[in-house]
């Protein structure tokens, strides 16, 4: 996904043979991991089982040592083992997680799996990429200022069929502005292949927004490139 500069590329891999394909392969091989709550419940169940077996053995041996019948003490030990199993624990945990999911739903957070509620509750820092999640990675020019006046730009995103309000009858500054925006531009617009689909871009979203602004003013980038060829380019450098 190259957005800046000019280069000549050689394809050395495609599909799963690329670096992104390797990442996708690793994601497919990822095994389901347990949540912290599930791990703690597993440890709790193991220690409860060990304690129950130890207590049952102690009761059985103590009863036999006192002269009780072994079959009676065996049934008593089995009864203690059954009673020691916390049958209501899964139900209590499920109810608690359901209440947590309800509280998160009130804050506009939907949880697909109940164990994730406890995991999200244990999170202190969330790192996320905002592009594509919080934003659309799209920029559109909505207002333009020139020495002559102020204009509002209408239209659907990058589509060139927009207009200026109020309609500028003659504004040399606006015409020069949009010509410069289209000439000093490395982005390109692509028309939708099917009806109802939006226009798409290649390149930097900021440059694409300026290119769409020029197109809404009637500037043809290809014709402009023929009359105003690029002589030299000084690429942006943060240093």
Secondary structure, 3 states (H helix, E strand, C coil): CCCCCCCCCCCCCCHHHCHHHHHHHHHHHCCCCCCHHHHHHHHHHHHHHHHHHHHHHHHHHHHHHCCCCHHHHHHHHHHHHHHHCCCCHHHHHHHHHHHHHHHHHHCCCCCCCCHHHHHHHCCCCCCCCCECCCECCCCCCCEEECCCCEEEEECCCCCCCCEEECCCCCCHHHHHHHHHHHHCCCCEEECCCCCCCCCEEECCHHHHHHHHHHHHCCCCHHHHHHHCCCCCCCCCCCC
